[in-house]
Amino acid sequence: MADIAIRNLVKTYPGTSEPATDNVSLDIADGEFMVLLGPSGCGKTTLLRMIAGLELPDSGSIAIGGRDVTYLPAHRRNLSMVFQSYAVFPHRTVRANIAFGLRMRKRPKAEIAEKVERVADMLRLTPYLDRYPAQLSGGQRQRVAVARAIAVDADVLLMDEPLSNLDALLRLDFRAELKRIVQDLGTTTVYVTHDQVEALSLSDRVAVMREGRIVQLGTPIEVYDSPADQFVGGFLGSPPMNFLTGTVSADGSEFRVRDQRVAVPGYLRAYSGRQVVLGVRAETIQVADTPTPGAVAADVVVVEPLGASVLLTVQLGDQELKVQAPPTFRTTPGSVVWLVLDPAAMRFYDPETTLALTTEDVVPA
């Protein structure tokens, strides 16, 4: 078993006033692909380095497979790691790079040769085994780094933004291949990224981090569809979630933005007469160029044809939002369009705390 149990990890770097990780706890199941997602400086790489043994926490604990490894040296944790900068040995061939960890573990030569061939075939590196890194493309060098990491059959595979140095097309191709490889291996994997597309497409679960804390933990669908707060909604998605500030009507049936009114889910009756923030994804909004029953009018500000869709920036009252229209939709800036918002896709947030509202949060006025 290679489950990971993280308890109350605190790490503050000298010369800083705020902790890099602030009382972080997280359970990662055996064989799970966990992604740590967040902006630069949120603590995700620090957390990964503490799991790896490259940083020591000020307090808290880390257990792998039930064994406390909090202060155990990195080489005794049976982990392997893929770095952002590839970190392959330039003076060694691809074959020697892949074999390096196995040789350090003093495996038999026949086993090393067999494992190198198998891993190279898995990552489509067989034609390049006798080449040096300088003779490879960036994508091929990253394959070598991954091959070296998985060849040793470690209990846990750690990855620190391994795709960030690749161009967009290579990233797309390698992302799918990486997911297939990790699924085939079944190795417990912790993956750090600031790229929300990588996080959603690769992970079994996502831990969204901000200012040293995990602010939401869940499956990709859970964190995308039901963000725990406005930060998560605004960080995930391209475009990010729209946020509109308005007031719930006295009878709780409508959300009002200036002279526009939107029907809302029944639970908003608990917030009647209060100001709230509506969160809605661009792709859940239906758009038409003629009046539609139940629709609200919005002024078109920007039109962006994207091939698979048309992204509109529209103004509703004094607030802007993004709307994802079908690729055949035609309009121009200055025109009026009509929007239909699906109550099932609406999320509401407290304007002060920015936290998601539910019926359990209701406090009598």
N, C-alpha and C positions, 0 to 999 in steps of 0.2 A: 504494500500500500504506500502511496506517495501523496496522501492528502496533506494540506498545509493549514496550520492553525496559527493565526496571528492575533495576539492579544495586547491591546493598549500600548502600541508602539509609539514612542515619543523620540524625536530626533531634532535637536537644535544645533545648528552649525555655529562655531565661534564667530563673534562679531555681528550676529544677527539677533534681533529681538523676538522674532516670530518663529515658532517651530516649523521645520520642514515637513514633519508628520506630527499630527496632534492627536494622540490617543486613538490611533487607528487599530481597529479589530476587523478581521476578515477570515472566513473559512472557505477554502478552495478544495473541492472534492477530488478524489483520485481520478485521474484521466480527464479532468475538466480543462477547458480552454478559457482562462480568465483574462480579460483585458482591463488594464488600468488606463483610464481615459481622462484627459484634462488638459488645460492650457499649460504653457511653460511656467515653471515655478510652483505648480500645485502640489508637488511632493511625490509624484508617481515614480520617477526614476530613483529617488531616495529610498522609497519603499522596496523597489525591485533590488537595489543594491544591498539593502539589509537582508533580504531573503537570500541573496547570493553570498553574503558574508564579506562583501567588499566595504560595507559600512557597519558600524556597531551602534545599536540604539542606546539612548540615554536611559530608557526604562521600557518595560514590556517584554514580551517573549515571542519566539517563533519556534514552532514544532513542525517537523516534516516526517510523515509516517509515524506519528506518535513519539518521535525522538526530539528532545529539546536541543536545538542547534543555535540558539540565540548568540552564543559567544564562541561557537565552534569555527575553526578556520575554514575558509572557502573550499580548500581542496579536500576537506573531510565531509562535505555535505552531499556528495554524489550528485552535483548539478552540472549542467552545461549551459553556456550563455552565448547568444548571438548579439553582437554590438552593432550600433548604427554605422560605424566606420569600417565594417567588414572585419578588420583586425586579422586578416590572413597573413601568413608569413611570406614576404615577397621573394625570399631566397629559396623557398621550397616549392616543389611541383605541387600540382593539385593532389596527386596521389599522396605525397608526403604530408600535405596539410590535413587531409582527411584522416590519415593514419596517426597524426600526432598524439591525440588524446589516448588512443589505444596503446601506443608505445609507452606513454607515461604510466599507464596502468600495467605495463609489462605483460601484455597479452601475448600468446603464442603467435609466431610469424604467420602460420597458416590461417589462424583465426583473423588476424589483421588483414591479410590479403583478401580473404573471402568477404569480410565486412566492408572493406573499401570498395570492392567491385559491386556489391549489392547496393550500397548507399549511392555510389556514383550512378548506377543505373536508375535508381529511384528519382534522382535529381537531374537526370539527363546530362551527366558530366563525363560519361565514358569516353567520348572522343577527345576529351581535354586532359586526361589524367596525367600526361607527361608534359603538359605546358606549365608555364609559370604565371602567376597572377597578372603580371604586366602584359601578357599576351591575351588576356580575357577582357570581355566587356564588364561594365558595372554589374549587370544582372547576373553574369556568370560568376563573378567574384562573390556576390552575395549567396549564390547557390553553394559555393565552396564553404563559406562560413556556416551555413545551415547544415551541410553534409558533415562537417567536422563535429558540430554540436550533437547531431543525432547518432553519429557512429558509435559513441561510447555507451549507449543504452543507459543514460543517466535517469535518476528517479524523476527529476524535474527539469524542464527546458525553460530557460528564461530568455526573453527577447526584448531588447531596448531599441525601439523605433527602427527595425531592421530594413524597412522599405523607404525610409525618408530620403535616401540619396539616389533613388532611382527615378527616372522620368515617368510621366503619367502612364504611358502605354506599358512600360515594363512593370510598373507597380500593379497595374490591373492584372496582367498575366501572372506575375509571381504570387500575388495575393491568393488567387484561386488555387495555384499549385501548392502553396504553403498550407492552405486549409486541408487539401486532400492528403498531404503527407502527414500532418499532425493527426488527422482522423485515422489514418491507417496505423500509425504508431500507437495511438492511445496514451501518449505520455502527458502527464500533468504539465500544463503550459501556462506561464504568466507572461503576458505581452503588454508592453508599454507603448502608447501612441498618443498623439494629439489629434490624429486624423479620425474623425467620427465615422467616415465610410469604412475604414479598416476595422474599427471597433465593432460596428454593427454587423459587418459581413463575416468576420472571423470568429467571434466569440460565442461561447455557450452562455456566459454571463458577462456583464459590464459593470465595473466599479467606477463611477464618475467621481473625480476628485476635484476639490477646490480648496485652496488655502490650507493644505495639509490634512484635510478631512475627506472621508467618503460621504458625498451628499446624496447619492442614490446607488443602489445595487439591485440589479435585476437582469432579466433576459433582454436581448436587443429590442424585442417588440415592446416589452414593458417600459423601458426607459424612453423609447421613442414615442410611443402612443400616450403614455401617462407620465410626463415629467413631474418629479417631486416638487420642483420649484422653477421659477422663471430662468434661473441660470442654466439648468439642465435643458429646458426647452429651447433656450437661445443658443446653446452650444451644439446641440444635436440637430442635424438636418441641414440640407442645402437646397433652398434657402432655409434659415432657421425659423422656428415657430413665430408666427405673428402674435403681437400683444396689443390689445386695444383696451384702454381704460374707459369705463362707462359706469352706469348706475342700473341696478336691478329695479324694475318697476315696483310700485307699491303692492301689487297683487302677486309679484314674483314670477310673472309669466314672460316678461320681456327684459332684454338687455338693451339699454339705450345709449347711443353715441350721438350727441347733438339731436338732430331731427330724425335720425335713422333708428329703427327698432328691429331687434332680432329675437325670434322665439327661442327660449332656452329650456334646458332639461328641468324636470319637476323639482329636483332637490334645491334649485336656486331660490325657491319660495322661502327657504330658511334665511335668505339674505336680502329679503325685500326691503327696498329703500336704501340699500347700502351701495357704496362704490366698490367695484371689483374690477379685476383685470381678466379679460377674455383671452385665452390662448387658442390659436387654431392654425393648423398646418396648411400650407399653400395648396397642396394637392387634394385636400378634402373640400375645398370651396368650388362649387359649380359656378360657371360664368356664362352669361348670355349677352347678346348685343341688343336684345329687345326685352321689354318688361315681362317679368315672369311672376306668377303668384308666389307670395312669400319672400320675394327677393328684395334686396336693398340696393339702391343706386350708389355708384361710386364713379369718380372721375379718373380716367386713365392718365397717368403721369409719364410712365416709361413702358416701352414695348421691347422685349428681348427675345427674338426667335432663337431657340436652342436646338432645333432639329426635331427631337423627340417630343418637345412641348414648346409652348410660348409662355415666357414668364412676364407677368404684368406687375408693375407697381401702380397701385391705385390709391386714391385718397377717399377715405370714409370719414365724413365730418372734418376734423382737423388732424386726423391721424392717417398714416400710410400703412399699407400692408401689401404683401406679395401674394399673387394668385397664379397658380399653374394651370394654364388653359391648354386645350388640345392643340396639336401641331397645325391643324387646319384653321384655327381661330384667327380672324382678322379684325384688327382695330388699330386706331392711331391715337397718339397723345392728344388730349383735349376732348376725346370722345367720352360718352357715358356708357358704362356697362352695368349689368345687374348681377348681383351675387346672391347665391343661395348657400347658407351655412347649415351644415348637418348638426343637429343638437348632439348626436352620439359622438361626434368628433370634437366637440367643444371641451375645453378644460378651463377652470376658473381659479384665480389666484388672489391672495390677499395683497392689496397694494402696498402694505407696510412691511410685512414679513417676507413677501414674494413666495410664500409656500402655497401649495395646492390646497384648494378648499374642498372639504367633504362635509357631509351632514354631521359627522362626528365632531367637527370643529366648531359647530355653532355655539356662540355665546350670546345669551339674551342681551338685547340692546338696552 
